[in-house]
Every structure is written in structure tokens, then in C-alpha cells.
Amino acid sequence: MIIPIGSSCMGHRAAEVGDPVWDLATLFPAQGAWTERDYLALDTNRLIELTDGCLEVLPMPTLLDQLIVDYLYSLLKEHVKTGIGGLVVFAPLPVKFRPDLYREPDIVYLSPDRVAAMGKAKYPQGADLVIEVVSEGDEARERDYNTKRTIYAEHGVPEYWIVDPDQKQITVLSLDKSTTSFREHGVFKTGQQATSVMIAGFATSVDAVFSQPQA
């Protein structure tokens, strides 16, 4: 059946074609009222983060974003196998930094000690290295360069990589524990190698990261 524009849906005169499905929206908490339980019960293929009762739906990744994530995940996973141990995981996977604060980094490294401390927990509690691939748009850039930089530093993440396809650069930040803030280890550009502070020997060519084949 074709419903003319402007007519009501399913006999509910309060909802017109093109309106949000208000009845469905009321099944979920309002912004500011989401609990950890509500958040973790979500069943969606979107990346969603929780901050003090509020949800933030992240942009859908592009093909290039996913290829970069796959390349770095594979590279880091193979390097970890050579000695330091631990786990390398990728989104979607909620990472808890404190009650009511969850993030979904693109790639996360968990040290052997952190893995052991998790016990039977379903989700990681903090992280030892985080990699974010910057999505398109000013909001995404603000989130990865500023908001998440502050959050990861305040919650003791030793190292944070910001991988920026638009600028074709990788910023590696290392935690200064005395100030609970990041210092800049390096902003690596075309022709250079991005190197880790925390994971000895882990490095990647910037050119290789941003030249992933898309066909």
C-alpha cells in the first residue's frame, strides 16, 4: 500500500509520514538517563559511546577507514606475538574507563597484566594503547584530537595514536604520568615512520598506512 505524503501511519493521526517514530523512541531512555545496563543492552551495528547517561552515535566508517584499521590491527597483532604478549582487539567493542564512561576505539592493545585482571569481565577495563582513525568532518576531528585525548590521558592510557587520513599524518602521544596529560612523541608524515614509545620496536611507514588498495 502506498501512503500519500501527509497522511497518517497505521491509523495514528499524531504521526505523519516523515516524522520520527515517537512510539519507538519512547522505548529507550532520554539523553542523560542512560545507564551502563541500558547501553550494554543495545543491539546495533553502529559505534555508540556512553558518557554520564548520554549516548553519542559515531560516524559510519568509510572503506579507507576500515582498510587502515585492518592494516594497523594486523601489523600490531603480529608484533605483539613476537614477545610482549597481550591482546589486540578492534571495534566494535566497548571499553570501560569508569562507571558510565565507555568508548569504542578503532584498535586497542591490552597488556598481559590487564588481560589477567579482567577475569571474566565481558569488556576491557581501560587500555594500554589506543588507535583512532579520524573520520570525516569537523566534529570527528574535535572528538579524536581533543575530547578523546583528554579522556584517554585522564584515565591512564599510556599511548594514543591519532591516524588522520585527510592530513595523511599519524600523531603519537605518550602519557606523562606526573601531569596526567599526553606529550607529543611525534607527528609523522609522508616519508616517515611512526614509532611507538610503549611497545619497543613497533613502527609503521606512514606511506604504507595511507596507500591501502581500495579495489
C-alpha positions, 0 to 999 in steps of 0.5 A: 500500500502506498501512503500519500505524503501527509497522511497518517501511519497505521491509523495514528493521526499524531504521526505523519509520514516523515516524522520520527517514530515517537512510539519507538523512541519512547522505548529507550531512555532520554539523553542523560538517563542512560545507564551502563545496563541500558547501553550494554543492552543495545543491539546495533551495528553502529559505534555508540559511546556512553558518557554520564547517561548520554549516548553519542552515535559515531560516524559510519566508517568509510572503506579507507577507514576500515582498510587502515584499521585492518592494516594497523590491527594486523601489523600490531597483532603480529608484533605483539606475538613476537614477545610482549604478549597481550591482546589486540582487539578492534571495534566494535567493542566497548571499553570501560574507563569508569562507571558510565564512561565507555568508548569504542576505539578503532584498535586497542592493545591490552597488556598481559597484566590487564588481560589477567585482571579482567577475569571474566569481565565481558569488556576491557577495563581501560587500555594500554594503547589506543588507535583512532582513525579520524573520520570525516568532518569537523566534529570527528576531528574535535572528538579524536584530537581533543575530547578523546585525548583528554579522556584517554590521558585522564584515565591512564592510557599510556599511548594514543595514536591519532591516524588522520587520513585527510592530513595523511599524518599519524600523531603519537602521544605518550602519557606523562604520568606526573601531569596526567596529560599526553606529550607529543612523541611525534607527528609523522608524515609522508616519508616517515615512520611512526614509532611507538614509545610503549611497545619497543620496536613497533613502527609503521611507514606512514606511506604504507598506512595511507596507500591501502588498495581500495579495489 
